[in-house]
Amino acid sequence: MKTIPKILSILIVSFFAIFILEGFGPDFSWQDSLSHLALTLVILAITIFTWKKPQIGGWIFIALGLFYFFSSGSNDIISIAIFSLLPFLTGLLFIIK
């Protein structure tokens, strides 16, 4: 049970890291890659912190999920599920661990 939230947190970091490659397209500049890299590094830092202090980090993941859920202007249920429910579930698993 301990490894499931860790695997989910690595998947979240990997998912955001894929967006760094988007910046190499013809429609994007290096600033786009840099902003995606910054987001990925922040989530990686949260993941590392969560592995050291799972209770506090779990609440941070829950806060990230709720932040996206309430700030999202999207009506696309798939994007809301990926960007808000996955961090929320990961945070819950870290807390109940």
C-alpha positions as a printed NumPy array, in Angstrom:
array([[  0.   ,   0.   ,   0.   ],
       [  2.951,   2.325,   0.577],
       [  4.16 ,   2.123,  -3.001],
       [  0.904,   3.031,  -4.761],
       [  0.977,   6.751,  -3.86 ],
       [  4.68 ,   6.902,  -4.696],
       [  4.047,   5.398,  -8.127],
       [  1.15 ,   7.788,  -8.7  ],
       [  3.312,  10.774,  -7.764],
       [  6.003,   9.65 , -10.224],
       [  3.34 ,   9.29 , -12.91 ],
       [  2.135,  12.836, -12.215],
       [  5.676,  14.195, -12.563],
       [  6.192,  12.166, -15.759],
       [  2.916,  13.398, -17.203],
       [  3.885,  17.03 , -16.704],
       [  7.414,  16.345, -17.98 ],
       [  6.005,  15.218, -21.317],
       [  4.714,  18.753, -21.876],
       [  8.304,  20.025, -21.942],
       [  8.652,  18.366, -25.349],
       [  5.745,  20.442, -26.611],
       [  7.956,  23.53 , -26.523],
       [ 10.145,  22.158, -29.311],
       [  7.332,  22.451, -31.86 ],
       [  7.238,  25.225, -34.457],
       [  4.387,  27.046, -32.692],
       [  6.171,  27.309, -29.347],
       [  9.195,  29.186, -28.095],
       [ 11.832,  28.26 , -25.556],
       [  9.842,  30.225, -22.945],
       [  7.046,  27.683, -23.247],
       [  9.482,  24.854, -22.555],
       [ 10.898,  26.795, -19.632],
       [  7.482,  27.34 , -18.073],
       [  6.628,  23.654, -18.431],
       [ 10.009,  22.751, -16.95 ],
       [  9.372,  25.03 , -13.97 ],
       [  5.984,  23.402, -13.331],
       [  7.532,  19.942, -13.578],
       [ 10.325,  20.864, -11.171],
       [  7.831,  22.243,  -8.639],
       [  5.8  ,  19.035,  -8.771],
       [  9.011,  16.983,  -8.53 ],
       [ 10.032,  18.967,  -5.431],
       [  6.597,  18.355,  -3.904],
       [  6.949,  14.645,  -4.682],
       [ 10.368,  14.451,  -3.021],
       [  9.06 ,  16.359,   0.005],
       [  6.048,  14.057,   0.165],
       [  8.258,  10.987,   0.293],
       [ 10.05 ,  12.461,   3.317],
       [  6.921,  13.78 ,   5.088],
       [  3.888,  11.938,   3.688],
       [  1.263,  13.612,   5.873],
       [  2.169,  17.188,   4.938],
       [  2.898,  16.309,   1.315],
       [ -0.404,  14.499,   1.034],
       [ -2.207,  17.69 ,   2.004],
       [ -0.167,  19.593,  -0.586],
       [ -1.241,  17.147,  -3.304],
       [ -4.864,  17.492,  -2.181],
       [ -4.527,  21.281,  -2.305],
       [ -3.086,  21.075,  -5.851],
       [ -5.974,  18.917,  -6.994],
       [ -8.563,  21.202,  -5.44 ],
       [ -6.824,  24.296,  -6.821],
       [ -7.048,  22.997, -10.366],
       [-10.617,  21.79 ,  -9.895],
       [-11.849,  25.193,  -8.758],
       [ -9.677,  27.294, -11.066],
       [-10.309,  25.257, -14.205],
       [-12.472,  26.947, -16.763],
       [-12.668,  23.755, -18.762],
       [-15.818,  21.728, -19.25 ],
       [-13.791,  18.736, -20.387],
       [-14.329,  16.061, -17.749],
       [-11.234,  14.103, -18.886],
       [ -8.83 ,  16.992, -18.275],
       [-10.448,  17.763, -14.936],
       [-10.102,  14.113, -13.93 ],
       [ -6.44 ,  13.941, -14.887],
       [ -5.339,  17.267, -13.484],
       [ -7.423,  17.364, -10.301],
       [ -8.572,  13.894,  -9.294],
       [ -5.202,  12.191,  -9.726],
       [ -3.303,  14.562,  -7.38 ],
       [ -6.268,  14.505,  -4.995],
       [ -6.288,  10.691,  -4.908],
       [ -2.505,  10.599,  -4.534],
       [ -2.715,  12.974,  -1.577],
       [ -5.408,  10.883,   0.063],
       [ -3.327,   7.734,  -0.336],
       [ -0.302,   9.434,   1.242],
       [ -2.42 ,  10.559,   4.2  ],
       [ -4.108,   7.211,   4.885],
       [ -0.846,   5.294,   4.443]])
